[in-house]
Amino acid sequence: MNIEHFIARRIAMTRSGTFTRVIVRIAIAAIAVSLTVMILTTAIIAGFKSEITDKIFGFWGHIHITDSNVNRTFELVPVSKDARYYDQIRDIRYIEYQEEVKVGGIPIEGKVRDKVTLGGVRGVYPYTILPGLLSNRKNFHGVLIKGVDSRYDWGRMKKYIREGSIPGYSPDSASSDLLVSKNIADKMKLSTGDKVILSFIRDNEQIKRRFRICGIYNTGLEEYDKRFCIADLAKVQEILKWKPDEVQGMEVELDDMRDLGIISEYIYYEILPQNLYAETIRSKFPSIFEWLGLQDINEKIILQLMIVVAIINMVTVLLILILERTQMIGVLKSLGMSNWRVRKIFLWNAGYIIFYGLLTGNIMGLALAGLQKKFGFIKLDEANYYLDTAPIEINWWTVLLLNAGTLAITLVALILPTLLVTRITPVRALRFE
């Protein structure tokens, strides 16, 4: 029998004085609140990363392939979507590569290990972006028309459509349907079914085309919503007088975004000719990903603060419990129990308090996270946060690590306060009142 555990369990089950009982309940509540905050913090930040990256990649894909001069000229330079290298990109299922061996973040010279990407290329989709002026009888707005074909992965975009539907496609003719953002529709007072005029400049001449609003989308990403409309790629090619196989670029969608850097470099250095350039969406829109990176710092700070709160409360409670049980400590020492075994009794007792706090914190944290995920009662300013409600994504491994980490760190931190037991001698303890 583990005598220390047995005594600690009896102490935990025994009703203490009113003051001690209140202090213990406060400690349990403090740990519960700390864990609740940690669970909600990790769930919300994980939700932010998932939702926002999904929006960005859903609109733009993971990698863009364009002419290498696209960033140095304002002219649209067509590339062929039927070239041999596009088939090579589509056929990528995985990539084998070598990675430097690192110890503590420092690479070891000459040491490498073989690795394989988590996936490959899911799809390659042609696109062309054409600047123009959208107008009706009362309003006008400068826009960018993104032309995509029927093979485009509309599954990523459909969940952001608030009214209407995606553009219709016909194998015989180019569609005049136009999908606009809610931002543009509100400014121009448009609704589905309305007719608009799109004006373009081609060969220094103004070209006008009539379009019908087929749907209204809203991603919440202001950089996109205030400028972009989506149309049939064939219609944009017709306006530019391009051949059916000529496009501005290709969007590459990956199976796993963690392979972004490796696959992008492989495509650029091993597949593409010199006149084409592969650019990741991270490098194209760095500000949003930098903003997401800052959330990691916020998460670490909040987790550290909550751990500190839990430790401070438990140290206070443990010292009170030791002082309350001074006579018991004296009796146990007089019977020959060592200081370390007496300290283990109070560590076991603290473990019970932490366990009840963690149990309560899990119930509270997961319940609040579940309610937020279902009802979305925490609202956000979409213009600043890209989302209208706080997103929730619960990772059960993260929850498990939070519980294990809180328990382990708090118990280790409590070893030092139990040194007070060594200062208590049997003679003084038995005379203590």
N, C-alpha and C positions, 0 to 999 in steps of 0.2 A: 504494500500500500504506500502511496506517495503521501506522507504525513503532511507535507507543506500544502499540497493541493486540498487535502481533506480539511485542514484547519481553515484555509482561505474560503472554501465553499461554505463551511459552517458560519463563518463571519459574514459572508455575503447574504446568507439566508436569515441571519439573526436581525431582528429589528433593533436598530441603533437609536440613539437619542434623537430628538427632534432636529437639533441643529445639524448633526452629522447627516441625517437623512436628507435634509434640504440641500446640503452641500453636494452630496452624491447625485441627487437629481439634477442639480445645476450642471454638474460635470457631464452627466449623460446627455443633457439637452445641448450643451456646448459641442460635444463630439457629434451629436446628431445633426445639428445645424451646420457644422463644418463639413461633414460628409455630404449633406444635401447640397450645399453650395458647390462643392467640388464636382459632384455628379452633374448638376445643371450646367456648370461652366464647361466641362468637357463635352457634354452633349450638345450645347448650343454652338460652341466653337467648331466642333466636328460637323454640325449641321450647316453652319456658315460656309465652311470649306466645300462641303459636298454640293450644296445648292448653287453657290456662285460659280464654282468651276464647271458644274454641269450646265449652267446657263451659258457660260462663255464658250465651252467646247461644243454645246448644242448649236450655237449660232455660227461658230467659226471653224469647228474641227480642232485638231491638235497641231497639225503642221501645214504650212502653206508653201506651195511650189509655184514660183512665178519667174518671169524673166529677170535676170540679174540686174538689169538697168531700171527696174520699176521704181526704185527709190530715188533715182537721179533725174527722172523725167516725168512730166505730167501727162505724157501721151500714153494711151493704152497700147501695149505691145502684145499681140496675140502669140500663143504657143499652141502646138498641136496636142489635143487630148488623146489622140490615137497612136502616139509614138510608142516605140518598143519599151522604153523605160517605165511607162506607166503600168504596163503589165507586170514588169519586174517588181514594182512597188506593191501592187495588189497581191502578189504571190508571197509576200513576206509573212511567214508564220512564226518565226522566232529568229533571234540572232545570237550567235555565240561570240563572246568577247572576253577580254582579260581585264582584270581590275587590280590596282595596286593594293597590297596588303597593308593595312594601317593598324597601328597600336596607339590607342588614346588619341586618335585623329591625326597622327603623324605617319606618313607613308614610310615604309621600310624599303630602302634602295635595293633594287634588283629582285624584290619579292612580288610576284603576281599570282593571281588565282583565276581559274577558268569559271565563267559564269554564263548563264543563259537568260535572255529576257523573259519576262512573265507572260508575254504574248507577242502578237505581231500586228499586222495592219488589218483592220476590220473592213475598211472601205476607202475608196478614192472617188471624190466627187468634183466635177468641173464647175467653175463659176466665172462670172464676169461682172465687174462692178462699174456702173456707168453713172456719172454725175448728171443731174438734171434739175429742172424746176417744175414742181407739182403745183397746179393751179386749178381753180374753179371760178365761178362767177364773182366770188367775194374775197377769196384769200389765195395766197401763194406761199410756197415753202420750198427752200432748197433741200434736195434729197440725194441720196445715193441709191441707185437701183441695183440690187444684187440679183443677177439672173442665175437660176439653177435649173437642172433638168429633172425629169420624172424619177430618175434613179437616186435623187438626193434622199438622205436619211431623214424623212419628215417625222419619224417617230420622236426624234429629239425636239422638234419644234412644235408639234401639235399641242403639247400640254400648255404652251404659252398663248395659244389662240383663244381670245375672249369672245369673239363674235365671228360668224361666217365660217369659212373653210380655207384650205390651201388653194393655190391657183390650179385651175384645171389644165390637163395636158391632152393634146391630140397628136397622133402620129402624122396627120395630114397638114396641119396648120399651126402657126404660133398662137399661143393664148394671149389675150389682152387682159387677163385677170391680174390684179395687183393686191398684194398683202401689205397693209400699212400698220404702223405701230399706233398704239393708243395715244401716245404723246402727239404724233402728227395729226391723228384723227380729231383729237380734242381742239388743237390749235386751228384746224381748218374746218371744224364742225362737219366732219365726214361720218358716214355710216355705210354699212354694207349695201351694195347695189348702186351707190352713187357713181356718176361718171366724172372723170377728171382728165385734164390735159397734162401730158408730160412733154416739156420742151427740152431739146438737146442741141448741142453744137457739134456738127459734123462737117469737116472740111470748110470751116469758117462760115457755115450756113446754119441757120436755125431750123431744126426739124421738130415737128410736133406730132404726137401720137395720142390717141384717145385710149384710156384704160378704164376698166370697171373695178371698183373696190370689192374684192371677193371675201375679205376677212380683215380682222383687226387683232393684232397680237400685242402682248406686253411682257417683256422679259424682266423689267425693273432695272435694267442696266442703261442708265441715261445716255452713255456714250453711243449706244446702238439705237435706242428707241427714238432719239430725237433726229436721227438722220436716215435710217435704213428702211427701204421698202424691198419686197421680194417679188420677183416676176419670173416668167418663163424665160429660160436661157435662150431659146430659139428666137423669142421676140427681141431680146437685146442684140443678138447676132444679126438679126434682120435690120435693126436700126443702124448698127455699125457697118453693115455690108460685109460681115465676116462670113467665112465658110463654116459649114456645120461642125467641122472638126477643130475650129479655132476658138480658143477661150483665153481668158486673162490668166487663169491659174487653176490649181487643183487643191482641194482640201483633203488632207489625209487624216482619217480617224483611226485611232489605235485601240487595241483590246484593253490595254492598261496604261494609264497616263504616267505611271512611274517609269515606263520605258521611253519617255519623251526624248530625253537627251541622247540616249544611245541610238535609237532608231533614226532620229533626225540627222545625226552625224553620219550614220551608215548610208542613208539615202543621198546625202549631199556629196560625200566623198567616194562612194562606191558605185552609185547608179546614175546620177544626173550628169548630163553634159555640162561643159563650162558655161554655157549661156543661161543656165537655170540656177535658181537659188532656193534652198529650203530653209524656212524660218519657223521657229516654234511660236506658238501663241503667247508663251511667257515673255519672249523677247519683243513681240509685237505690241503687247499691252502690259508693260511691266508694272504700271502704277497699281492696278487691281491686285496683282499677285504680291506686291510689296505690302499692300494693305492687309492681305490675308496673312502674310508673314508676321506682321505686328500682333495679330491675334494670338500667335503662339507665345509671344512674350507676356501678353496679358494673362494667358492661361497659367503660365509658370508662376507669375507673381501671386495670383489668387490662390493657387494650390499651396504655395509656400506659406502664405499668410494664414490659411486655414489650418495647416499642420501646426504652426506656431501657437495659434489659439488653443488647439486641442492639447498641446503639450503643457502650456501654462496652466490650464484648468486642471489637468490631471496631476501636475506637480503639487498644486495647492491642495487638492483633495487627498493625495497620498500623505502629505505632511500632517494634515489634520487626522487622518486615520492612524498614523503612527503615534501621534501624541495621545489620541484617545485610548489606544491599546498599550500604553506604557507598562501597566502592571502585568498584562499578559506576556509582554516581551521579557520582563524580569523573571517571571515564572518559567518560561521556556528556556531562558539562558541558565537559570539555576538548575534545571533538569539536564543540562548538558548540550542543548542545541546550539550549534555554531551560528555566528553572525550571518553567514551567507544563507543558511537554511531559514533563518528568521526573515531575512530580506526577501527570500523567494515567496514566503507567505503573502507579503504585501504586494509583490509583483503579480501573483496569481489573483489577488483581490482586485488589483487595478485592472487586470485582464478581463475580469467579469464586468467591471464598469464600462470598459472600452467596448466589450462585445455588445452590451445592451445599447450603448450609444450608436454603434455601427448598425445594429439591427434596425433601430428607429430611423437612423439617417437614410438607410437604403429604402425603407418603406416610404419615407417622405420624399426623397429625391426622385425615385422612380415613379411615384404617383404623380408628382408635379410635372415631371417630364412627359409622362403619358397624357396627362390632361392638356398640356401645351401642344403636344403633337396632334391631338384630336380636335381641340377647340380653338387653338391659336389665340388665347386671350392676351398674350403679351404682344402688343403692336409696336411696329417700328416705322420710322420715317424712310420710305422706300428710296427717296432721293439721296439719302446719305448712306444707307445700309444695303441698298440694292434689293432688299426684301421687305415685304409689308408686315410680316410676322416673324418672331424669333424662331428659327428652324431648330429641330431636334433630331439628332442621330445618336442613338444609344449603341455603344460598343460594349458588349458584355465582358470582353477581356479587359477593357479599360476600367470598368466598374470593379471587377475582381482585383485588379492591381491597386486601385485606390483603397479598397478595403484592406488588402494585405499590407500595403505600404503604410497606411495610417496605423494599423495595429503594431507592426514591427518598429516603426520609427518612434512611436509614442512609448512603447515598452522599453526600448533601448534608452530613450531619454530619461526614463524613470529610475534607471539603475543608480544614477548619481544621488538623487534625493533619499534613496533607501540607506545611504551611508549614515543617516541619522541614527539608525538602529545600533550601529557600532559604538555610538556615544552614550548609549543607555546601559548602565551597569545594574546587575540584579539587586544590589543593596538599595540603591537610590530608587529604583523602579518600584520595589515592594513598599517603600515608604512614601511613594508618590500618591497624592490625593488630588 
